[in-house]
Amino acid sequence: MRVLLVEAGTSSDVFDVVELTDTTLLARSPFLFEIGEELKLRIDRDGSIRDATARIKSHRADGVSELELLEQSEPRRVVSG
């Protein structure tokens, strides 16, 4: 599973995913995003891709940030080869 930050038409792998549910993403990142900041994400789970908008809810003492998933697109399959 990968979660990418989408910005200005490019995507960057800046998250180490700890846990992902339908409404929450727990992840570590070398970047410290502001509480309340909204981010555009691309979630790739087993070849199923979703675009999402998330808001930074909190930063924990263990370095994990909690992001609330606000909107998600319908999943689409990516076929390689």
N, C-alpha and C positions, 0 to 999 in steps of 0.2 A: 504494500500500500504506500502510495506517495501522495503528499499534498504540496502543491506548487503555488507560489505567490504569482499572480498575474498582474503585470503593470506595464502600461505603454506598449501593449501588443506582444510582450515577451513574458516567458514564465521562468521562475527561478526556484530552485530546490533549496529552500531556506528553513524547512521544518523537519525536526525529528519527531515523528508522531509517537505519542505515548498511548493515546486512546482516542477512538473516533466512534461517536454514536450518531443517531439521526439528528440530534440537536446541538451537540457539543464536540469540540475538538480540543484535546489536551496535547500540547506540543512544546518542545524546546526549540529555540532559535538563537543564533548569534546576534540577532537584532532585537532591540527592546522597543516594541511598538507601544504607543500611548493607550492607556485605558480609554475605551470609547471609540478608538480608531476603527474604521471599517476597511476591510481588505477584500479584494477579489481573489478567489482561490480556484484551483482546478484539483479535484479529488479523483485519483486513479486507484480504484480498488478492483483487482483481479480483471483488468481489461475493460472495466466499466467506468466511463468518465462522466463526472458531473462538474458543472461550473457552479460556484457558490459565492455568496456574500456573507462575510462573517464580521463580528464585532468583538474586539478584545474586551473580555469581562474582568479578568484579574491576572495577577502574577503571583505565583506561590513562592515560598522560601526555597523550594528545591529546584528553582529555575524553570518550572513548567508554567506556561501561560494557558489560560482557559479562554477559548474563543466560542462565542455563541453563533451557531449557524442560523442566519436570518432567512436566506432564500437559497434554494437549490434547483438547478435545472433537472429535467428528466435525464436518466442515465442513457448514455449512448455507448455502443460497443465499438471498440477499435480492433480491426483485424489487420494483422501484419503479415507480410509475406508475399 
